[in-house]
Amino acid sequence: MDELMFYGAADKKLYRKIKSTMPFLSHKRIDSFIDTYNLILALIPLTLSIIGLCLMLRFISSQQFVDFCDTLRRNEVIADFGWVHSNEGKTFVGYVPVTYERDIHVKRGDSPKEVITAGCSVSGGVDHAKRIYIRGIYPNKDEALDFLHKHSTGSHVTVFLEEGELVYRVREDMLEVGLFHISDSYVPWHDAELVETLDYEAFQPGQVESGSY
């Protein structure tokens, strides 16, 4: 009986190559090698799939993914679908739950509690502030406040030394009030553009207000 009669074309080719290279190997040894080789080939796609799944799960659970989702929803109008469509091409006052972070340098001899007060992270504009978190534009102020109260942990102050000077990193949660325009054509996750920032309000109390830093 032909030893290779049950082999596929690829296995026959591999068998002959091994036999010509290492003629001292027995048929059983070569057969075992081919079985192992085929098993490895079969496991490679499965292994790559598992690795890809693990990487995807890791990304989904990472802060980068959260930031990515927040970016998608940054300009989303949080309102009834019908409300958005009925206001296409119009301008409205919107309320955005947002977090700003700012490094404040306190001059030697000055009291930090006189400088670090509610709203100091956005006082004088936000050119030197970092917007950490923003999610959705609410036409309804009460709904925006509900979301802010639910997710806010209050203001935080971190103190560190930089070039011999104390720096106070202030982080505050608040509502950013602005004038927004809904485009003429509805686009999911990108429903409105900021026309003008009007005010900042509803600063969430924490270390800034209590002075516990």
Secondary structure, 3 states (H helix, E strand, C coil): CCCCCCCCHHHHHHHHHHHHHCCCCCHHHHHHHHHHHHHHHHHHHHHHHHHHHHHHHHHHCCHHHHHHHHHHCCECECCCHHHHHHCCCCEEEEEEEEEEEEEEECCCCCCHHHHCCCCCCCCCCCCCCEEEEECCEECCHHHHHHHHHHHCCCCEEEEEEECCEEEEEEEEEEEEEEEEEECCCCCCCECEEEEEEEEEECCCCCHHHHCCC
